[in-house]
């Protein structure tokens, strides 16, 4: 039972970290876009941000699947241009470390 609890707790921590990073990156990117648009061209109402994708803890404590899912999410953020190479490497080290 302690192994299962440890796995679930670890998954929750990793998932929370990924959510926090995703939210921070989204806010920073929105700030960059706001700076690039002149005041008269800014939309009146911005679309609500998409809810952050988080990995659900597995009942078996399969930590590797969670790590793979988080790495795929990081790759998606990098492909969209939201994360820089340095940010992705830092998060990858944190997930795998």
Z-matrix of the N, CA and C atoms (Angstrom, degrees):
N
C 1 1.439
C 2 1.529 1 112.20
N 3 1.357 2 119.39 1 -40.56
C 4 1.467 3 118.34 2 179.02
C 5 1.528 4 112.57 3 -61.95
N 6 1.336 5 117.74 4 -32.39
C 7 1.464 6 119.85 5 178.06
C 8 1.514 7 111.78 6 -65.91
N 9 1.316 8 116.76 7 -40.05
C 10 1.454 9 121.67 8 178.26
C 11 1.525 10 110.86 9 -65.24
N 12 1.331 11 116.29 10 -44.36
C 13 1.468 12 120.19 11 179.04
C 14 1.524 13 111.24 12 -63.46
N 15 1.318 14 116.28 13 -40.45
C 16 1.464 15 120.31 14 179.14
C 17 1.530 16 110.05 15 -63.52
N 18 1.334 17 116.20 16 -41.61
C 19 1.466 18 119.85 17 179.13
C 20 1.513 19 112.35 18 -64.71
N 21 1.319 20 115.99 19 -42.90
C 22 1.465 21 119.96 20 179.38
C 23 1.531 22 110.26 21 -66.05
N 24 1.322 23 116.43 22 -42.91
C 25 1.474 24 119.78 23 179.82
C 26 1.525 25 110.69 24 -64.03
N 27 1.309 26 116.82 25 -41.17
C 28 1.467 27 120.40 26 -179.56
C 29 1.529 28 110.10 27 -65.20
N 30 1.327 29 116.27 28 -41.52
C 31 1.458 30 120.51 29 178.01
C 32 1.524 31 110.41 30 -61.81
N 33 1.314 32 116.93 31 -41.26
C 34 1.466 33 120.45 32 179.50
C 35 1.519 34 111.14 33 -63.59
N 36 1.311 35 117.66 34 -40.67
C 37 1.466 36 121.39 35 179.23
C 38 1.521 37 110.34 36 -65.55
N 39 1.313 38 116.96 37 -44.89
C 40 1.467 39 120.46 38 -179.73
C 41 1.524 40 110.16 39 -64.68
N 42 1.313 41 116.55 40 -42.46
C 43 1.458 42 120.85 41 179.29
C 44 1.530 43 110.94 42 -63.14
N 45 1.312 44 116.56 43 -42.46
C 46 1.467 45 120.23 44 177.94
C 47 1.518 46 112.14 45 -63.27
N 48 1.325 47 115.99 46 -39.21
C 49 1.462 48 120.34 47 178.19
C 50 1.523 49 110.47 48 -64.46
N 51 1.316 50 116.75 49 -44.30
C 52 1.463 51 120.24 50 179.28
C 53 1.522 52 110.98 51 -62.34
N 54 1.322 53 117.28 52 -39.27
C 55 1.461 54 120.96 53 178.85
C 56 1.523 55 110.79 54 -65.36
N 57 1.326 56 116.34 55 -43.91
C 58 1.466 57 120.02 56 -179.99
C 59 1.519 58 111.04 57 -63.12
N 60 1.318 59 117.02 58 -42.07
C 61 1.471 60 120.82 59 179.37
C 62 1.527 61 109.76 60 -64.77
N 63 1.320 62 116.51 61 -44.74
C 64 1.458 63 120.32 62 -179.71
C 65 1.530 64 111.09 63 -60.56
N 66 1.322 65 116.59 64 -44.09
C 67 1.466 66 120.06 65 179.14
C 68 1.521 67 111.57 66 -64.32
N 69 1.325 68 116.84 67 -41.25
C 70 1.464 69 120.47 68 -179.64
C 71 1.528 70 110.95 69 -64.87
N 72 1.321 71 116.01 70 -42.32
C 73 1.456 72 120.53 71 179.21
C 74 1.524 73 110.40 72 -65.00
N 75 1.327 74 117.17 73 -40.57
C 76 1.466 75 120.75 74 179.19
C 77 1.528 76 111.22 75 -62.75
N 78 1.333 77 116.65 76 -43.83
C 79 1.472 78 119.68 77 178.82
C 80 1.524 79 111.23 78 -63.86
N 81 1.324 80 116.66 79 -42.19
C 82 1.462 81 119.61 80 -179.41
C 83 1.520 82 110.46 81 -65.70
N 84 1.339 83 117.31 82 -41.78
C 85 1.459 84 120.42 83 179.76
C 86 1.523 85 110.68 84 -65.38
N 87 1.327 86 117.67 85 -40.23
C 88 1.465 87 120.35 86 177.66
C 89 1.526 88 110.47 87 -62.32
N 90 1.329 89 116.78 88 -38.52
C 91 1.460 90 120.44 89 176.83
C 92 1.518 91 112.16 90 -63.72
N 93 1.328 92 116.01 91 -39.95
C 94 1.468 93 119.77 92 178.30
C 95 1.516 94 110.62 93 -64.45
N 96 1.344 95 117.08 94 -43.15
C 97 1.452 96 120.54 95 179.91
C 98 1.520 97 111.21 96 -65.48
N 99 1.322 98 117.14 97 -37.26
C 100 1.467 99 120.79 98 179.36
C 101 1.527 100 110.61 99 -65.56
N 102 1.330 101 116.88 100 -35.29
C 103 1.461 102 120.09 101 179.13
C 104 1.522 103 111.33 102 -71.43
N 105 1.320 104 117.21 103 -29.92
C 106 1.458 105 120.86 104 -177.37
C 107 1.526 106 112.28 105 -77.31
N 108 1.331 107 118.47 106 -28.53
C 109 1.453 108 121.82 107 -178.56
C 110 1.534 109 110.06 108 -88.78
N 111 1.317 110 117.66 109 132.00
C 112 1.463 111 119.37 110 172.82
C 113 1.529 112 109.80 111 -63.81
N 114 1.328 113 116.85 112 156.85
C 115 1.467 114 122.49 113 -174.35
C 116 1.528 115 111.84 114 -59.38
N 117 1.324 116 118.66 115 -37.16
C 118 1.464 117 120.31 116 -177.26
C 119 1.536 118 112.66 117 -75.73
N 120 1.341 119 118.64 118 -12.38
C 121 1.461 120 121.69 119 -179.55
C 122 1.521 121 112.74 120 -100.84
N 123 1.324 122 118.07 121 -5.37
C 124 1.459 123 119.78 122 -177.81
C 125 1.517 124 109.96 123 -69.57
N 126 1.333 125 116.73 124 138.30
C 127 1.469 126 118.95 125 179.05
C 128 1.522 127 111.31 126 -65.66
N 129 1.335 128 116.01 127 149.69
C 130 1.462 129 120.56 128 -178.51
C 131 1.521 130 111.38 129 -66.15
N 132 1.310 131 117.01 130 -42.64
C 133 1.463 132 120.40 131 -179.74
C 134 1.529 133 108.23 132 -130.91
N 135 1.290 134 115.25 133 120.11
C 136 1.465 135 119.62 134 179.81
C 137 1.518 136 109.15 135 -78.89
N 138 1.317 137 115.41 136 148.32
C 139 1.464 138 119.95 137 177.66
C 140 1.524 139 108.83 138 -69.58
N 141 1.320 140 118.04 139 143.26
C 142 1.463 141 119.86 140 179.57
C 143 1.522 142 110.07 141 -65.07
N 144 1.333 143 117.31 142 142.78
C 145 1.454 144 119.40 143 -179.41
C 146 1.525 145 110.60 144 -66.55
N 147 1.314 146 115.13 145 150.51
C 148 1.460 147 120.03 146 178.88
C 149 1.522 148 108.92 147 -67.42
N 150 1.321 149 117.89 148 144.88
C 151 1.463 150 119.33 149 178.81
C 152 1.518 151 109.81 150 -64.69
N 153 1.322 152 117.00 151 142.45
C 154 1.459 153 119.65 152 -178.35
C 155 1.514 154 110.60 153 -66.30
N 156 1.332 155 114.06 154 141.54
C 157 1.460 156 118.95 155 177.35
C 158 1.515 157 107.94 156 -86.58
N 159 1.311 158 115.95 157 126.14
C 160 1.452 159 120.09 158 177.61
C 161 1.506 160 108.65 159 -124.49
N 162 1.300 161 115.18 160 148.31
C 163 1.454 162 120.09 161 178.62
C 164 1.522 163 109.17 162 -81.38
N 165 1.302 164 116.44 163 132.19
C 166 1.458 165 120.84 164 178.05
C 167 1.526 166 108.91 165 -78.79
N 168 1.323 167 117.63 166 138.48
C 169 1.451 168 119.10 167 178.80
C 170 1.526 169 110.11 168 -64.03
N 171 1.303 170 116.03 169 136.93
C 172 1.461 171 119.17 170 179.80
C 173 1.517 172 109.70 171 -87.20
N 174 1.307 173 115.25 172 148.70
C 175 1.459 174 119.32 173 -177.28
C 176 1.522 175 111.57 174 -72.98
N 177 1.327 176 117.51 175 -18.16
C 178 1.459 177 120.30 176 -179.14
C 179 1.520 178 111.98 177 -92.44
N 180 1.300 179 117.95 178 -5.89
C 181 1.462 180 120.65 179 -178.96
C 182 1.515 181 111.55 180 75.96
N 183 1.315 182 118.01 181 25.40
C 184 1.464 183 122.32 182 -177.29
C 185 1.521 184 109.15 183 -74.93
N 186 1.312 185 115.71 184 91.53
C 187 1.460 186 122.59 185 -175.29
C 188 1.527 187 111.97 186 -70.88
N 189 1.314 188 117.85 187 -31.23
C 190 1.459 189 120.59 188 -177.15
C 191 1.527 190 111.27 189 -65.62
N 192 1.323 191 117.82 190 -39.51
C 193 1.465 192 120.97 191 178.59
C 194 1.523 193 110.23 192 -62.70
N 195 1.311 194 116.84 193 -40.64
C 196 1.457 195 121.02 194 178.88
C 197 1.523 196 110.42 195 -63.77
N 198 1.311 197 116.79 196 -43.27
C 199 1.470 198 120.46 197 179.46
C 200 1.522 199 110.74 198 -63.28
N 201 1.322 200 116.65 199 -41.35
C 202 1.462 201 120.16 200 179.43
C 203 1.521 202 110.10 201 -63.34
N 204 1.329 203 117.17 202 -43.09
C 205 1.466 204 120.70 203 178.51
C 206 1.527 205 111.16 204 -61.15
N 207 1.326 206 116.26 205 -41.92
C 208 1.465 207 119.51 206 -179.83
C 209 1.526 208 111.44 207 -67.60
N 210 1.323 209 116.93 208 -37.35
C 211 1.466 210 119.77 209 177.44
C 212 1.530 211 110.55 210 -66.19
N 213 1.328 212 117.48 211 -36.49
C 214 1.467 213 120.65 212 176.25
C 215 1.527 214 110.18 213 -64.43
N 216 1.352 215 116.82 214 -40.16
C 217 1.461 216 119.92 215 178.10
C 218 1.527 217 110.73 216 -63.53
N 219 1.336 218 116.50 217 -41.33
C 220 1.461 219 119.71 218 177.32
C 221 1.525 220 110.79 219 -62.06
N 222 1.336 221 116.87 220 -42.59
C 223 1.462 222 120.48 221 179.41
C 224 1.527 223 110.57 222 -62.47
N 225 1.333 224 116.89 223 -38.57
C 226 1.464 225 120.05 224 177.20
C 227 1.529 226 111.29 225 -63.45
N 228 1.333 227 116.44 226 -43.77
C 229 1.468 228 120.04 227 179.30
C 230 1.527 229 111.08 228 -63.82
N 231 1.327 230 116.95 229 -38.02
C 232 1.463 231 120.39 230 178.61
C 233 1.523 232 110.57 231 -68.32
N 234 1.342 233 116.50 232 -41.18
C 235 1.465 234 120.72 233 179.04
C 236 1.528 235 111.52 234 -63.50
N 237 1.325 236 117.00 235 -31.49
C 238 1.462 237 121.07 236 178.36
C 239 1.525 238 111.76 237 -79.38
N 240 1.327 239 117.21 238 -7.90
C 241 1.457 240 120.62 239 -179.45
C 242 1.510 241 113.66 240 84.51
N 243 1.317 242 117.19 241 12.21
C 244 1.459 243 120.88 242 -178.38
C 245 1.520 244 110.53 243 -82.21
N 246 1.325 245 116.99 244 -37.50
C 247 1.462 246 121.92 245 178.82
C 248 1.520 247 110.41 246 -103.90
N 249 1.310 248 115.97 247 142.83
C 250 1.461 249 120.46 248 172.39
C 251 1.525 250 108.59 249 -85.57
N 252 1.336 251 116.40 250 169.73
C 253 1.465 252 119.91 251 178.12
C 254 1.518 253 111.50 252 -59.61
N 255 1.344 254 116.81 253 -41.81
C 256 1.457 255 120.65 254 -178.38
C 257 1.527 256 111.50 255 -65.22
N 258 1.334 257 116.24 256 -42.26
C 259 1.466 258 119.98 257 179.14
C 260 1.529 259 111.13 258 -64.26
N 261 1.341 260 115.30 259 -40.47
C 262 1.460 261 118.25 260 -179.95
C 263 1.523 262 110.76 261 -65.60
N 264 1.324 263 117.22 262 -43.60
C 265 1.468 264 120.45 263 179.62
C 266 1.524 265 110.86 264 -61.85
N 267 1.330 266 117.41 265 -41.09
C 268 1.457 267 120.75 266 -179.56
C 269 1.532 268 110.57 267 -63.86
N 270 1.338 269 116.67 268 -43.05
C 271 1.458 270 119.54 269 179.85
C 272 1.524 271 111.18 270 -70.30
N 273 1.320 272 116.59 271 -34.68
C 274 1.461 273 119.37 272 178.42
C 275 1.527 274 110.43 273 -65.34
N 276 1.338 275 116.26 274 -40.96
C 277 1.471 276 119.44 275 176.14
C 278 1.522 277 111.45 276 -62.52
N 279 1.326 278 116.32 277 -38.51
C 280 1.466 279 120.22 278 -179.78
C 281 1.529 280 110.98 279 -67.02
N 282 1.315 281 117.25 280 -41.21
C 283 1.464 282 120.48 281 -179.85
C 284 1.513 283 110.96 282 -68.74
N 285 1.315 284 116.63 283 -44.14
C 286 1.463 285 120.06 284 -176.23
C 287 1.534 286 112.82 285 -82.78
N 288 1.326 287 116.64 286 -21.53
C 289 1.455 288 121.19 287 -177.18
C 290 1.466 289 111.92 288 -75.06
